[in-house]
Amino acid sequence: MHAPAVEVTDSVLLVAITDVIPAPDNPRESLGALDELVASIRSVGILQPLVVVRQEGPPRFMIVCGERRWAAALEAGLQLVPVVVRVLTEQQRVEAMLIENLQRSNFTRLEEARAFQHLLTMGLTQVEVARRVGKSQSYVCRRLLLLALPQDVRERVDRGEMPVEQALGYQAAPAADAFAADEALQKAWLQLRQEVLEHGDRRLVRLLRDFASAYGRCVQALATPR
């Protein structure tokens, strides 16, 4: 039997942790290490309430912001968690969830890119996305270009083994890795070109144009004698 919601203030409720679930469309693939957060919650509790929306049937609430706090509280053995209930449209919920995630430093490069892409599919422009997350448009564009790279290159970038700029051709690869970098760019170019030929929408055409420019600079850099 669920514990009843206990009103703390006009906007904050204490609700049973079992009445709260994470959003199934959260782009975050990993919550990262929770040990320190679990220890903090056991010591002083949750200092910042979760932001949630009501949903039909049990569980009664879906997390918009604060999934790591909820997971840590669950591990810490809490039975009640503080929440702020918001009334949001589906688009507002998704946008708030994505932007909250994008402001976290432990979001991976590919998770960031997928979040940007999700915001674009909701009708936002690159300029609007950049403004909402406090980044430049070129930063958003570079992250989006990662999604067009071959999987092995994306994974190397996500693990920090290859700089984003190198993967996209914005900086010359080290001489010892020049052939591998050129081969990766060739594969990425062909994959992106195929996407444009198959789908042909304006976004992909723009991505193709941007990537072609980056590819040209990389080829020129690789051809320059060292």
N, C-alpha and C positions, 0 to 999 in steps of 0.2 A: 504494500500500500504506500502510495507516494505521500511524502510530507507536504502539508499545505504551504502555499506561498505566503511569506510573511512580509508585510509592507514595512520598509525601513524609513523611507522618505517618500516624497511625492513621485519620484522617478526611479528609485532603486528598490528592487524586490529581492528577497532571499528565496530561492526556489530549490527544490530537490535536484541534485545533480543528474539524476536519472530522467528528469523531465527536459533535459537539454541535450541536443545532438549537434554534431558538426555539419556544416553544409556539404552535400555530396559533390558540388561543383567547385569546391575550393581547389585552385591550381597548385597549391603547395603539396609536393610529393612527400616531404619529410618534415616532421616537427622539430628535428634537431635534438640535441641533448637537453633533457629536461631536469637533470639532477639538481642544478642550482635553484631552478625555479620551484621544484618540489620542496627543497629544503626551506626556501623562503616562505612558501605558503604554509608549511607546517609550523613555522615559527611565528609569522605575523598575519597569516591569512591572505586573502586576495585583496589587494589595495585598490585595484582598478576594476570596476564591474565589467562583465561581459556585455556586449551589445547583441541583442537577440530580436527576432521577430516571432510572433505567434504563428502556429500552424495547426492544421486540423488534426485532431486526435492525438493520442500519446505517441511519442513525447510531444509536449506542448510547445516547445521553443526550439528554434533553429539559430545557430550562432552566425552572426554577421562579422563580429570582431572579437577575438579573444580565444581562438581554439587552443593555443598553447597553454593558456591559463586554465582552461577547462580540463585538458588532458593531464596537466600537472596536479590539479586539484583532485582529479579522479585517482591518480597514483598516490597522492598524499592521504587519501581516505576520507576526504571531506564529503559530507552528506548534503550540505547546502552551499550554493554559490550565489553571489550577488549579481544581478542582471539589470540592465536598462532595456526596457521593451520599446522598440521603435515601430511605427507604422510606416512601411515602405512599400513602394511598388516593386515588382520583380526586378526591373532595371535598376532602381535605386539600391536594392539589396545587393545585387551582383556588383555594381559599381563601388559601393562602400566596402564590400569584402575585398575586392581586388586592390583598391587603393590602399586599404589598411595593410595588406600583405606587402605591397610594393614599398611601403615605407619602413619595412623591417630589413635590417642589415644582413640577415641570414637567408634571404631569398636567393636562390641560385640564379645564374644568368638565364638559363632556359625557362625556369619558372617565371622569371620576370618577362621574358619575351612572350610566353604564352598568355600571361596576364595582359600585356599590352595588346596582343592580338584579340583577346576576348573583348577588351574595351572597344576596339575598332569595329568588331562585329555588332556591337550595340549601337553603332552610329556615330561614335566620337571620331574626330579627326586626330591625326598625329599631334597637331598643335594643341588641341584640347587635352589629349592624354598627357602630354608633356607638362602643361600648365597645372593639371590636377596633382601630378606626382612630384612636382618641383624639379623636373629635369629639362634638358634642352631637347628640341625636336630631333637634332642629329643623334642624340643619345638613344631616343626611342627608335629612330630609324635603324641604327646599327643593331640594336637588340632584335628587331623584327627580322633583319637580314639573316640572323643566326638560324632561324627556322628553315631557311632554304638550303642550308649547308648539308652535306652528307652526314649521316648519323654518327660515324666515327669521329668526324671533326667536331660536331656539336658536343659529343661526350668529352672530348679532350678539352674543349673550352670550358665546359661545365665543371670539370675536375681541376681547372686552373693550370692545366699542362700547356695550354696555348693561349696567348693573349687574344682578346676579341679582335683587336686591330689587325693582328697578323692573319687570323682566320679569314677575315673579310678582305684582306689585301690592302689595308691602309698603311702598313709598314712592311718594309722588305724583310724577308726571312733571313736568318743567319745563313752564311754561305754553306755550312755543312748540311743545312736542311732545305736548301733552295729547291732541289728537285721534288722533295716530298710536298713542300708548300705549293709549288706550281701544279703538281698533280691533284692536290686537294681542291685547288681553285678551279681546275678544269672540270672536275667531277661536279663541284657545286654549280658552276656555270651551266653545265648540261642539264642538271636537275631543275634549276630555276627556269631555264628556257623551256623545258618540257612542260612545267607547270603553267607557264604563260600560254603555250600553244594549246593546252587542254582546256584551260579555264578562261583565259583572255579577259579578265575583268580589269578595271582601271588600276586597282591596287597592285596587282601582280605586274602589270605593265610598268608601273612606277618603280616597283622593286627591281625589275629586270634592268631598267635604265640606270638605277643607282648602283646595282651590282656590276653592270658592265663598266661603269666609270671606275669603280674600285678595282676591278680585274685589270683594266688597262693600266692603271698606275702600278699595280703589282708586277705585271709583265715587264713594264718599262724598267722598274727597279731591279728586277732579276737579270735583265739584259745589260745593266750598267756594269762595266768592269770594276772589280774590286782590287 
